[in-house]
Each structure stands twice: as structure tokens, then as C-alpha cells.
Amino acid sequence: MSRLAGWVAEISGTTLATEYAMGAFFIAYGIVVFGLAAMQSVRKPGIAVIIANLLYTIGAVAVVLADVWPLTTTGVVLDTRQRGLHAGVRRTAVLWACAG
């Protein structure tokens, strides 16, 4: 895994520490959202997840505009795909929990 993280950091323009931190964040956030999706009423947790997603998106745009990391074209594409995959996993967890 560390080779993959190093490769992604190299081609995206971020650092290895950033890739590890983002990976850990996404895993923790996914676990939290999965737990919230299992609640009997998902209205309030759903609103909280929407707000968190909006804040994450605003933060990601701010990081790109502030040029914190000189992202390559590949880095911009990976960042966009990563956000899309993360949102898809959350939706799947909510739908699965609501169906069960």
C-alpha cells in the first residue's frame, strides 16, 4: 500500500503524508456515515452528512485555489474522482441501511 500511496502522491502533486491522512479520513468518515445510516431515523444525520459534504467540497476548492499543493492535471482528476467515489459509498451505505 505504501508504494501505491507514494505513486499517487508523485503523480498527483501532493505529499505521501497527505495521501495517508486523506485515506484515514475517508475510512473514518465512512464508518461514521455507515453508523448514522443504521439509525432508525436518518433525517437529521442525513442533513448533517449533506452539510459535512458541502464543507468538504468548499474546503477542497479552497485548497486548490490557494495552491497548497501544485496539483498536476492527474492530481485534479484524481481529486475529483475521489470525491465522487466517496459520495457514492456514502449513498450506498445509506440506501443499504434504509432497505434493511
PyMOL commands that set and color helices and strands:
alter all, ss='L'
color gray80, all
select helices_A, chain A and resi 2-12+16-37+43-65+73-99
alter helices_A, ss='H'
color red, helices_A
deselect
rebuild
show_as cartoon
